Amino acid sequence: MPAHETKRLFISDLISLATIELHLRGRQRDDVLTELVAKIPEIADRAEARQTLLRALQEREQLHSTGIGDGVALPHARNALVGLVEKPVVVFGRHEQGIGYAAIDARPARLFFLLVTTTVAQHLAILARLSRLIRDPKLRQNLTTAEKAEKIIALIREAEEQM
C-alpha cells in the first residue's frame, strides 16, 4: 500500500455504529476482548475467524499489555491478520467501572479501541493516529460521558479535524 493511502485512513471512517459498544460487561481482559471481537460485523457469523482474532489478541497481550494508561487500551494483534477482514476496522468499547489491564500507570482501562487491519502499513498508520488522538484529555473525557454511539463518532471526527 503506498504511503499516501495510509495518510487518508481516518479513525472516524473505520468506526461505525455497529462497531461501538458503550456497555462492556466483562470483568476480565479476555471477557472484554471477546465482547469487542463480537462487534466486528465481517466476522460476526464466523466463529473460527473470531477465535483466530481472539487468540492473536491474547498472544499480543502476553507480550506486553496494550493498556497505554489514562484508562485507555488499544488491543491489536502483533501483525496484520491477512484474510480476516477486507478493510481495516476499529471497534470502540467503553466499560463503566473499568477493568485491570496491566497498563503502565496501573489504572483500570475504561476506553477500548480494538484495531484489525489488513496490512502492516495500515496497522502502523492507524495505531499511530489512534495514539495521537487519545492523548487529548478532553477527548478521553468526552468519550467517557457520551451517551450515544453517534456522538462517539462525531467526537472522534471532530478531534481528527483538529489534528
Order of alpha helices (4+ residues) and beta strands (2+ residues): alpha-alpha-beta-alpha-alpha-beta-beta-beta-beta-alpha-alpha-alpha
